[in-house]
């Protein structure tokens, strides 16, 4: 078949590779000049199956109330906005804060994340992909005794589901990661998921895009999707805007047998005219990237999750990536300096000797969050339109497995895991 993939982030580029490997003629459309330039560009870097708990938990509403009015809060809901999409999303989110919904959503998150990690490992071996991958696991650290005890109980449950985690004392935490020595007096313990990984999602996305191009995928960069044209049989074409050699905008239409939507936070805007809605809302996240000296002894070599500050840290070659926080404030992509500085401040407090933090690069991006933290990975109500979007903060974690499943759905093959949890109506 001829297939058009909308979006060249980590999910779109990886979907294109799997589809092309199946023998389809694939075109990828993206407004950026290269693959992985938006949400996939500078995220936390974790392949984090151990971080499968959804945002919507029974404890989240109370935490959100405590964070109201705090500019340094890990999660900011800007409820005062006249934004019907945010209010509608928020009501669905609250409906998912029950114990039963949380358990259901966690189960499906773990299933897709574990499958995706296995698929990623296979891709890395098969294609020889280089993206600053580290396979030393992820270490969760805790300062609050009650939060630590709750997470230890959760770890025991996940262990019975095939996701083992080691419960560590503060001394064991520092023995595993000596760069945490200065934080040791504040720690009450840690959890270690040895099977998790980390790596640069941007470098992976560009590497898999090169592999896809080598087997015939046509990447149309600098091409903005304007609208989807429909007919009685489904999507009839995609109308886009490109710049001609003189820099003038020109309209171009792409036509295919099937279409795959991988446009993250902008997916709801694209399907608005198709008779169905996608409850995806952007959560703006921030990161800082600190250059390191070679073999810097004061920077971590294991990816770390700081649960109290909702921060993650990953060693990416000679760089330290710190990322976190979430701001629900619409599709505004402006970097708020105060929020970005908080990321840098948290990183410097945890690893004070890792480098010159004045040299850190600050970044922000929109992560496509669904109310239940599960992506949409399915055929849409429009017959020839498929969805692979809404992965939220776990896009890098779930990308490879989601792409493989998407290719199976297009081909009509059985999928490796149960996909009922990722349908549009679930």
Residue pairs with C-beta under 8 A, 6 or more apart in sequence:
1 24
1 25
1 256
1 257
1 258
1 410
2 24
2 25
2 27
2 255
2 256
2 257
2 258
3 19
3 24
3 25
3 26
3 27
3 256
3 257
3 258
3 259
3 260
3 410
4 26
4 27
4 28
4 29
4 238
4 254
4 256
4 258
4 259
4 260
5 12
5 15
5 16
5 19
5 26
5 27
5 28
5 29
5 259
5 260
5 262
6 12
6 29
6 225
6 238
6 259
6 260
6 261
6 262
6 263
6 270
7 28
7 29
7 30
7 261
7 262
7 263
7 264
7 389
8 16
8 28
8 29
8 30
8 32
8 34
8 35
8 36
8 205
8 209
8 219
8 221
9 30
9 35
9 36
9 38
9 39
9 40
9 205
9 262
9 264
9 395
10 36
10 39
10 40
10 201
10 204
10 205
10 208
10 395
10 396
10 399
11 262
11 264
11 388
11 389
11 391
11 395
11 398
11 399
11 402
11 403
12 28
12 30
12 35
12 260
12 262
12 263
12 388
13 28
13 35
13 36
13 205
13 206
13 208
13 209
13 212
14 205
14 208
14 399
14 400
14 402
14 403
15 260
15 262
15 388
15 402
15 403
15 406
15 407
16 26
16 28
16 209
16 212
16 217
16 219
17 208
17 209
17 211
17 212
17 215
17 217
17 403
18 403
18 404
18 406
18 407
19 26
19 260
19 406
19 407
19 410
20 26
20 212
20 215
20 216
20 217
21 215
21 407
22 407
22 410
22 411
24 410
25 216
26 212
26 216
26 217
26 218
27 217
27 218
27 219
27 220
27 254
27 256
28 35
28 209
28 212
28 217
28 218
28 219
28 220
29 220
29 223
29 225
29 238
29 240
29 254
30 37
30 219
30 220
30 221
30 223
31 222
31 223
31 224
31 225
32 38
32 221
32 222
33 221
33 222
34 206
34 209
34 221
35 205
35 206
35 209
35 219
35 221
36 201
36 202
36 204
36 205
36 206
36 209
37 202
38 264
38 365
38 366
39 264
39 265
39 365
39 366
39 367
39 368
39 395
40 201
40 202
40 205
40 395
40 396
41 201
41 202
41 363
41 365
42 202
42 287
42 289
42 321
42 323
42 361
42 363
42 365
43 201
43 285
43 287
43 321
43 323
43 365
43 367
43 395
43 396
44 287
44 312
44 313
44 314
44 321
44 322
44 323
44 324
44 393
44 396
45 132
45 198
45 199
45 200
45 201
45 303
45 312
45 314
45 316
45 321
45 323
45 396
46 138
46 196
46 197
46 198
46 303
46 305
46 312
46 314
46 396
46 397
47 116
47 117
47 120
47 196
47 197
47 198
47 199
47 396
47 397
48 113
48 138
48 193
48 196
48 303
48 305
48 312
48 394
48 397
49 110
49 113
49 114
49 117
49 163
49 193
49 195
49 196
49 397
50 138
50 140
50 158
50 163
50 165
50 191
50 193
50 196
50 305
51 138
51 140
51 305
51 312
51 394
51 397
52 106
52 109
52 110
52 113
52 158
52 163
52 394
53 102
53 106
53 109
53 154
54 96
54 102
54 105
54 106
54 109
54 372
54 373
54 374
55 75
55 93
55 369
55 373
55 392
56 93
56 94
56 96
56 97
56 101
56 102
56 105
56 371
56 372
56 373
57 97
57 102
58 97
58 98
58 99
58 102
60 97
61 94
61 97
63 75
64 75
64 77
67 73
67 74
67 75
67 76
68 77
70 76
71 338
71 339
72 342
73 325
74 309
74 310
74 324
74 325
74 326
75 310
75 325
75 326
75 328
76 325
76 326
76 327
76 328
76 329
77 86
77 90
77 328
78 86
78 327
78 328
78 329
78 330
79 86
79 87
79 90
81 329
81 330
83 330
85 268
85 281
85 330
86 281
86 328
86 330
88 279
89 279
89 280
89 281
89 328
89 369
89 371
92 279
92 371
92 372
93 371
95 101
95 371
96 102
96 105
96 371
96 372
96 373
101 372
104 421
105 372
105 373
105 374
105 421
107 161
107 421
108 374
108 421
108 422
109 373
109 374
109 394
110 158
110 161
110 163
111 417
111 418
111 421
112 374
112 375
112 377
112 398
112 401
112 402
112 417
112 422
113 394
113 397
113 398
113 401
114 162
114 163
115 401
115 405
115 416
115 417
116 397
116 398
116 399
116 400
116 401
116 402
117 195
117 196
117 197
117 397
117 400
117 401
118 401
119 400
119 401
119 403
119 404
120 197
120 399
120 400
120 401
123 129
123 208
123 400
124 133
127 207
127 208
127 211
129 204
129 207
129 208
129 211
130 203
130 207
131 199
131 200
131 201
131 203
131 204
131 207
132 199
132 200
132 203
132 315
132 316
132 317
132 319
133 197
133 198
133 199
134 197
134 198
134 199
134 301
134 302
134 303
134 314
134 315
135 197
136 194
136 198
136 301
136 302
136 303
137 192
137 193
137 194
137 195
137 196
137 197
137 302
137 303
138 192
138 193
138 196
138 197
138 198
138 302
138 303
138 304
138 305
139 168
139 173
139 176
139 177
139 190
139 191
139 192
139 193
139 302
139 303
139 304
139 305
140 151
140 190
140 191
140 192
140 193
140 304
140 305
140 307
141 173
141 180
141 183
141 187
141 189
141 190
141 304
141 305
141 306
141 307
142 148
142 151
142 187
142 188
142 189
142 190
142 191
142 307
142 308
143 186
143 187
143 188
143 308
144 188
144 308
145 188
147 307
147 308
148 188
148 189
151 191
151 307
152 167
152 189
152 191
155 165
155 167
155 191
158 164
158 165
159 165
163 193
163 195
164 193
164 194
164 195
165 191
165 192
165 193
166 191
166 192
166 193
166 194
167 189
167 190
167 191
168 176
168 189
168 190
168 191
168 192
169 189
170 184
170 187
170 188
170 189
170 190
171 184
172 190
173 180
173 184
173 187
173 189
173 190
174 180
174 181
174 184
174 187
176 190
176 192
176 302
177 300
177 301
177 302
177 304
178 297
179 297
179 298
179 299
179 300
179 301
179 351
179 354
180 187
180 300
180 304
180 350
182 350
182 351
182 352
182 353
183 350
196 303
197 303
198 303
198 314
198 315
198 316
199 314
199 316
200 316
200 317
200 321
201 395
201 396
201 399
204 396
209 217
209 219
212 219
213 219
220 240
220 242
220 254
222 242
222 243
223 240
223 241
223 242
223 252
224 240
224 241
224 242
225 238
225 239
225 240
225 263
225 270
226 239
226 240
226 241
226 251
227 238
227 239
227 270
227 273
228 235
228 237
228 238
228 239
228 259
228 270
228 271
228 273
228 274
228 385
229 235
229 236
229 237
229 238
229 239
229 253
230 236
230 273
230 274
230 382
233 383
233 384
234 382
234 383
234 384
234 385
235 259
235 382
235 384
235 385
236 255
237 253
237 254
237 255
238 253
238 254
238 255
238 259
239 251
239 252
239 253
240 251
240 252
240 253
240 254
241 249
241 250
241 251
241 252
242 249
242 250
242 252
243 249
243 250
244 250
257 384
258 384
258 385
258 386
258 410
259 384
259 385
259 386
260 385
260 386
260 387
260 388
260 406
260 410
261 267
261 270
261 271
261 380
261 385
261 386
261 387
261 388
261 389
262 388
262 389
263 270
263 389
264 280
264 366
264 367
264 368
264 389
264 390
264 391
264 395
265 280
265 281
265 282
265 331
265 366
265 367
265 368
266 331
267 278
267 280
267 368
267 387
267 389
267 390
268 277
268 278
268 279
268 280
271 277
271 278
271 380
271 385
274 380
274 381
274 382
274 385
275 381
275 382
276 380
276 381
276 382
276 424
278 376
278 387
278 389
278 390
278 424
279 370
279 371
280 368
280 369
280 370
280 376
280 389
280 390
281 328
281 368
281 369
282 328
282 330
282 331
282 366
282 367
282 368
282 369
283 326
283 327
283 328
283 366
283 367
283 368
283 369
283 392
283 393
284 326
284 327
284 328
284 329
284 332
284 333
284 364
284 365
284 366
284 367
285 323
285 324
285 325
285 326
285 327
285 364
285 365
285 366
285 367
285 393
286 323
286 324
286 325
286 335
286 339
286 340
286 342
286 343
286 362
286 363
286 364
287 321
287 322
287 323
287 324
287 343
287 362
287 363
287 364
287 365
288 321
288 322
288 323
288 340
288 343
288 344
288 347
288 357
288 360
288 361
288 362
288 363
289 316
289 319
289 320
289 321
289 322
289 360
289 361
289 363
290 299
290 319
290 320
290 321
290 322
290 347
290 354
290 355
290 357
290 359
290 360
291 318
291 319
291 355
291 356
291 359
291 360
292 299
292 318
292 319
292 320
292 354
292 355
293 318
293 355
294 318
296 318
296 354
296 355
298 351
298 352
298 353
298 354
299 315
299 320
299 351
299 354
299 355
300 313
300 315
300 320
300 351
300 354
301 315
302 315
303 312
303 313
303 314
303 315
304 312
304 313
304 350
305 311
305 312
305 313
306 312
306 313
306 324
306 346
306 350
309 324
309 346
310 324
310 325
310 326
311 322
311 323
311 324
311 325
311 343
311 346
311 347
311 350
312 322
312 323
312 324
313 320
313 321
313 322
313 323
313 347
313 350
313 351
314 320
314 321
315 321
320 347
320 351
320 354
320 355
322 343
322 344
322 346
322 347
323 343
324 343
324 346
325 339
325 342
325 343
326 367
326 369
326 393
327 336
327 339
328 369
331 366
333 364
333 365
333 366
334 364
335 362
335 363
335 364
336 364
337 362
339 364
340 362
340 363
340 364
341 362
343 362
344 357
344 360
344 362
347 354
347 357
347 360
348 354
348 357
367 392
367 393
367 395
368 389
368 390
368 391
368 392
368 395
369 390
369 392
369 393
370 376
370 390
370 392
372 426
373 392
373 394
374 390
374 421
374 422
374 426
375 388
375 389
375 390
375 391
375 392
375 398
375 402
375 422
376 387
376 388
376 389
376 390
376 422
376 423
376 424
377 387
377 388
377 402
377 405
377 406
377 409
377 419
377 422
378 386
378 387
378 409
378 419
378 422
378 423
378 424
379 385
379 386
379 387
379 409
380 386
380 387
380 424
381 424
386 406
386 409
386 410
387 424
388 402
388 403
388 406
391 397
391 398
391 399
391 402
401 416
401 417
404 416
405 415
405 416
405 417
405 419
408 414
408 415
408 416
409 415
409 419
420 426
